[in-house]
C-alpha cells in the first residue's frame, strides 16, 4: 500500500500525489519492495489540447533503503530526518512531444509542422516538509541533461484526510512554473515553426503558467493486490493560455491502475 509507512514512489502521476503526502510519519527506513502493475489514463493529447485519448500506463517501482527506481521518475534516493524534512534527488527522463497522434507520448495531428520535442534525460531535486501525518508541502525543480529544453519548477501541498490499512485518499494541488526556454519549448511558436505549421508566432514569458490538482483513492485488496483511481484537473495561466497551440485551458483526466507488490 502507498502508506506503509513511507510512501512508495509509484510511477503513475496520479499515484504520486498520494505518495508525496505520505513521505513519512516516522523516521524509520521503509521496507525493501517491488511493485508492478498496469493502468489506463484518459487525458488530453498534450497540454492545451482539446482532444483526449486513452493511454496504457505501466507501473514499476522498486525500493531498497533510501534508493528507488520507477518507470516515471527514473532512479533516485530520498533522505529525511525526525522533524519531517526530506530531500529527494532523481535521474529521470521526459518523453517529449510528437507533432502527430501518439499512443505512448504527448502529441496530436494539429501540431503538424511544429516538429517533435525530443525525449530527454533530466535530473530533479525536491525538498519538502511533512508537517503532520496528513499534510505536507514540497518544492521541486527539474532540469534537462541531454537537451536544452529549459527548467520547470513546482510547489505543492498534499492533504491526506483518509489513511488506514486499506484505504488512502489524497488531494494534491501544485503551482507550475517554467523558465523562458521551457515555456517556449512547450508553448512557444518560433518563426520557422509558424511558417511550417500556420500558427501565429508566439513567444511565451517565463514564470507561473498553471495549477495542477489531483484527487486520488488507493485501495489495498490484500497483502499483494491493490487498486488506485484518480481524477485530475489542470488550469493553464495566461503565459500558456495565450499560445496558439492551446485550444483549452481547462483540462481533466481520469486514471485507474491495479498493482502487485512482491
TORMI-298601 format. One record per residue (C-alpha): y negated, x, z negated; residue in three letters; residue number from 1. Coordinates in nm, 3 decimals. Layout:
<recs>
REC         y         x         z   vexza   marvex
REC         Y         X         Z     ala      NUM
...
</recs>
This chain:
<recs>
REC         y         x         z   vexza   marvex
REC     0.000     0.000     0.000     unk        1
REC    -0.356     0.114     0.061     unk        2
REC    -0.445     0.141    -0.306     unk        3
REC    -0.165     0.332    -0.482     unk        4
REC    -0.368     0.488    -0.640     unk        5
REC    -0.572     0.680    -0.393     unk        6
REC    -0.613     0.514    -0.057     unk        7
REC    -0.412     0.603     0.248     unk        8
REC    -0.633     0.709     0.536     unk        9
REC    -0.497     0.450     0.777     unk       10
REC    -0.552     0.508     1.144     unk       11
REC    -0.678     0.168     1.247     unk       12
REC    -1.056     0.131     1.195     unk       13
REC    -1.022    -0.196     1.004     unk       14
REC    -0.768    -0.040     0.767     unk       15
REC    -1.002     0.246     0.691     unk       16
REC    -1.253     0.000     0.546     unk       17
REC    -1.016    -0.073     0.261     unk       18
REC    -0.920     0.291     0.228     unk       19
REC    -1.277     0.410     0.196     unk       20
REC    -1.341     0.194    -0.106     unk       21
REC    -1.028     0.297    -0.290     unk       22
REC    -1.062     0.673    -0.285     unk       23
REC    -0.955     0.698    -0.644     unk       24
REC    -0.960     0.513    -0.968     unk       25
REC    -0.845     0.825    -1.146     unk       26
REC    -0.825     1.196    -1.074     unk       27
REC    -0.452     1.204    -1.011     unk       28
REC    -0.319     1.362    -0.696     unk       29
REC    -0.195     1.089    -0.458     unk       30
REC     0.176     1.093    -0.376     unk       31
REC     0.300     1.250    -0.054     unk       32
REC     0.376     0.982     0.203     unk       33
REC     0.420     0.898     0.570     unk       34
REC     0.315     0.565     0.718     unk       35
REC     0.376     0.446     1.074     unk       36
REC     0.306     0.114     1.239     unk       37
REC     0.158    -0.075     1.527     unk       38
REC    -0.140    -0.305     1.557     unk       39
REC    -0.329    -0.511     1.808     unk       40
REC    -0.708    -0.528     1.838     unk       41
REC    -0.921    -0.781     2.024     unk       42
REC    -1.268    -0.634     2.070     unk       43
REC    -1.542    -0.563     2.323     unk       44
REC    -1.455    -0.327     2.608     unk       45
REC    -1.732    -0.091     2.496     unk       46
REC    -2.030    -0.100     2.262     unk       47
REC    -2.268    -0.359     2.407     unk       48
REC    -2.020    -0.520     2.647     unk       49
REC    -1.995    -0.897     2.683     unk       50
REC    -1.628    -0.871     2.784     unk       51
REC    -1.340    -0.845     2.538     unk       52
REC    -0.981    -0.728     2.569     unk       53
REC    -0.665    -0.666     2.365     unk       54
REC    -0.557    -0.311     2.288     unk       55
REC    -0.250    -0.172     2.114     unk       56
REC    -0.343     0.045     1.818     unk       57
REC    -0.092     0.296     1.676     unk       58
REC    -0.076     0.359     1.303     unk       59
REC     0.025     0.707     1.190     unk       60
REC    -0.075     0.860     0.860     unk       61
REC     0.078     1.138     0.656     unk       62
REC    -0.037     1.295     0.331     unk       63
REC     0.065     1.599     0.132     unk       64
REC    -0.155     1.657    -0.168     unk       65
REC    -0.517     1.679    -0.057     unk       66
REC    -0.424     1.724     0.311     unk       67
REC    -0.370     1.437     0.552     unk       68
REC    -0.315     1.359     0.920     unk       69
REC    -0.369     1.033     1.103     unk       70
REC    -0.391     0.905     1.457     unk       71
REC    -0.763     0.829     1.445     unk       72
REC    -0.926     1.080     1.213     unk       73
REC    -0.707     1.374     1.308     unk       74
REC    -0.628     1.627     1.037     unk       75
REC    -0.825     1.696     0.723     unk       76
REC    -0.844     1.725     0.349     unk       77
REC    -1.028     1.550     0.066     unk       78
REC    -1.130     1.665    -0.279     unk       79
REC    -1.251     1.460    -0.575     unk       80
REC    -1.347     1.502    -0.937     unk       81
REC    -1.316     1.298    -1.254     unk       82
REC    -1.666     1.149    -1.217     unk       83
REC    -1.573     0.977    -0.890     unk       84
REC    -1.746     1.210    -0.643     unk       85
REC    -1.540     1.312    -0.341     unk       86
REC    -1.575     1.511    -0.018     unk       87
REC    -1.369     1.482     0.298     unk       88
REC    -1.355     1.718     0.595     unk       89
REC    -1.172     1.634     0.919     unk       90
REC    -1.093     1.779     1.261     unk       91
REC    -1.051     1.486     1.497     unk       92
REC    -1.129     1.352     1.842     unk       93
REC    -1.313     1.081     2.033     unk       94
REC    -1.150     0.924     2.340     unk       95
REC    -1.482     0.883     2.522     unk       96
REC    -1.552     0.603     2.769     unk       97
REC    -1.440     0.520     3.123     unk       98
REC    -1.652     0.363     3.396     unk       99
REC    -1.373     0.114     3.467     unk      100
REC    -1.147    -0.118     3.268     unk      101
REC    -0.913     0.082     3.046     unk      102
REC    -0.615    -0.019     2.834     unk      103
REC    -0.640     0.278     2.597     unk      104
REC    -1.009     0.354     2.550     unk      105
REC    -1.355     0.202     2.592     unk      106
REC    -1.464     0.121     2.947     unk      107
REC    -1.542    -0.157     3.196     unk      108
REC    -1.581    -0.207     3.570     unk      109
REC    -1.952    -0.287     3.533     unk      110
REC    -2.009     0.076     3.425     unk      111
REC    -1.912     0.198     3.772     unk      112
REC    -2.141     0.482     3.870     unk      113
REC    -2.221     0.580     3.512     unk      114
REC    -1.938     0.835     3.511     unk      115
REC    -1.682     0.892     3.239     unk      116
REC    -1.771     1.015     2.891     unk      117
REC    -1.507     1.282     2.834     unk      118
REC    -1.280     1.288     2.531     unk      119
REC    -1.395     1.546     2.280     unk      120
REC    -1.282     1.718     1.963     unk      121
REC    -1.509     1.666     1.667     unk      122
REC    -1.548     1.756     1.303     unk      123
REC    -1.652     1.515     1.032     unk      124
REC    -1.791     1.565     0.684     unk      125
REC    -1.813     1.279     0.435     unk      126
REC    -1.950     1.279     0.081     unk      127
REC    -1.908     0.973    -0.140     unk      128
REC    -1.906     0.834    -0.489     unk      129
REC    -1.652     0.590    -0.632     unk      130
REC    -1.898     0.413    -0.862     unk      131
REC    -1.635     0.178    -1.009     unk      132
REC    -1.283     0.075    -0.913     unk      133
REC    -1.434    -0.191    -0.686     unk      134
REC    -1.747    -0.021    -0.549     unk      135
REC    -1.804     0.299    -0.352     unk      136
REC    -2.083     0.450    -0.140     unk      137
REC    -2.047     0.716     0.129     unk      138
REC    -2.242     0.919     0.381     unk      139
REC    -2.074     1.078     0.683     unk      140
REC    -2.174     1.299     0.977     unk      141
REC    -1.958     1.354     1.287     unk      142
REC    -2.031     1.649     1.514     unk      143
REC    -1.872     1.720     1.857     unk      144
REC    -1.699     2.055     1.909     unk      145
REC    -1.584     2.067     2.274     unk      146
REC    -1.866     1.877     2.446     unk      147
REC    -2.234     1.836     2.361     unk      148
REC    -2.237     1.462     2.302     unk      149
REC    -2.465     1.465     2.001     unk      150
REC    -2.422     1.387     1.633     unk      151
REC    -2.372     1.046     1.476     unk      152
REC    -2.412     0.951     1.112     unk      153
REC    -2.333     0.655     0.894     unk      154
REC    -2.394     0.540     0.540     unk      155
REC    -2.161     0.278     0.399     unk      156
REC    -2.098     0.059     0.097     unk      157
REC    -1.749    -0.076     0.023     unk      158
REC    -1.663    -0.359    -0.215     unk      159
REC    -1.305    -0.440    -0.322     unk      160
REC    -1.306    -0.778    -0.503     unk      161
REC    -0.924    -0.804    -0.499     unk      162
REC    -0.689    -0.513    -0.564     unk      163
REC    -0.341    -0.554    -0.711     unk      164
REC     0.019    -0.451    -0.644     unk      165
REC     0.049    -0.680    -0.339     unk      166
REC    -0.297    -0.751    -0.200     unk      167
REC    -0.620    -0.568    -0.132     unk      168
REC    -0.933    -0.737     0.001     unk      169
REC    -1.219    -0.509     0.104     unk      170
REC    -1.564    -0.560     0.253     unk      171
REC    -1.750    -0.268     0.407     unk      172
REC    -2.098    -0.252     0.556     unk      173
REC    -2.218     0.062     0.735     unk      174
REC    -2.557     0.156     0.880     unk      175
REC    -2.523     0.359     1.203     unk      176
REC    -2.747     0.645     1.319     unk      177
REC    -2.743     0.893     1.607     unk      178
REC    -2.946     1.186     1.732     unk      179
REC    -3.112     1.174     2.076     unk      180
REC    -2.820     1.331     2.262     unk      181
REC    -2.569     1.095     2.104     unk      182
REC    -2.781     0.788     2.178     unk      183
REC    -2.832     0.885     2.541     unk      184
REC    -2.465     0.970     2.590     unk      185
REC    -2.358     0.617     2.494     unk      186
REC    -2.665     0.402     2.569     unk      187
REC    -2.892     0.605     2.797     unk      188
REC    -2.913     0.591     3.177     unk      189
REC    -3.024     0.911     3.350     unk      190
REC    -3.198     0.918     3.685     unk      191
REC    -2.875     1.025     3.856     unk      192
REC    -2.675     0.754     3.680     unk      193
REC    -2.939     0.498     3.774     unk      194
REC    -2.912     0.595     4.140     unk      195
REC    -2.531     0.566     4.136     unk      196
REC    -2.492     0.254     3.921     unk      197
REC    -2.801     0.048     3.997     unk      198
REC    -2.903     0.024     3.629     unk      199
REC    -3.264     0.094     3.541     unk      200
REC    -3.331     0.435     3.393     unk      201
REC    -3.337     0.430     3.012     unk      202
REC    -3.398     0.698     2.752     unk      203
REC    -3.267     0.598     2.409     unk      204
REC    -3.456     0.708     2.099     unk      205
REC    -3.281     0.879     1.808     unk      206
REC    -3.234     0.707     1.475     unk      207
REC    -3.089     0.383     1.342     unk      208
REC    -2.901     0.187     1.606     unk      209
REC    -2.687    -0.075     1.435     unk      210
REC    -2.482    -0.216     1.150     unk      211
REC    -2.105    -0.241     1.137     unk      212
REC    -1.934    -0.484     0.896     unk      213
REC    -1.567    -0.547     0.829     unk      214
REC    -1.362    -0.773     0.602     unk      215
REC    -1.002    -0.662     0.551     unk      216
REC    -0.700    -0.813     0.383     unk      217
REC    -0.392    -0.593     0.340     unk      218
REC    -0.068    -0.735     0.200     unk      219
REC     0.238    -0.544     0.085     unk      220
REC     0.556    -0.735     0.177     unk      221
REC     0.782    -0.500    -0.018     unk      222
REC     0.803    -0.132    -0.112     unk      223
REC     0.806    -0.029     0.258     unk      224
REC     0.667    -0.302     0.480     unk      225
REC     0.303    -0.401     0.483     unk      226
REC     0.057    -0.601     0.693     unk      227
REC    -0.318    -0.600     0.740     unk      228
REC    -0.568    -0.834     0.900     unk      229
REC    -0.935    -0.765     0.962     unk      230
REC    -1.244    -0.927     1.111     unk      231
REC    -1.533    -0.707     1.221     unk      232
REC    -1.894    -0.773     1.318     unk      233
REC    -2.133    -0.522     1.474     unk      234
REC    -2.505    -0.575     1.535     unk      235
REC    -2.693    -0.336     1.763     unk      236
REC    -3.053    -0.249     1.681     unk      237
REC    -3.330    -0.214     1.937     unk      238
REC    -3.265     0.153     2.019     unk      239
REC    -2.927     0.048     2.158     unk      240
REC    -3.000    -0.314     2.247     unk      241
REC    -3.279    -0.223     2.492     unk      242
REC    -3.030    -0.026     2.702     unk      243
REC    -2.945    -0.196     3.036     unk      244
REC    -2.580    -0.121     2.953     unk      245
REC    -2.592    -0.360     2.657     unk      246
REC    -2.519    -0.719     2.755     unk      247
REC    -2.468    -0.846     2.400     unk      248
REC    -2.599    -0.700     2.076     unk      249
REC    -2.370    -0.910     1.851     unk      250
REC    -2.005    -0.805     1.869     unk      251
REC    -1.698    -0.939     1.693     unk      252
REC    -1.343    -0.807     1.665     unk      253
REC    -1.009    -0.906     1.514     unk      254
REC    -0.731    -0.663     1.430     unk      255
REC    -0.382    -0.706     1.288     unk      256
REC    -0.111    -0.450     1.214     unk      257
REC     0.225    -0.408     1.049     unk      258
REC     0.318    -0.080     0.876     unk      259
REC     0.619     0.100     0.734     unk      260
REC     0.583     0.361     0.460     unk      261
REC     0.854     0.620     0.405     unk      262
</recs>
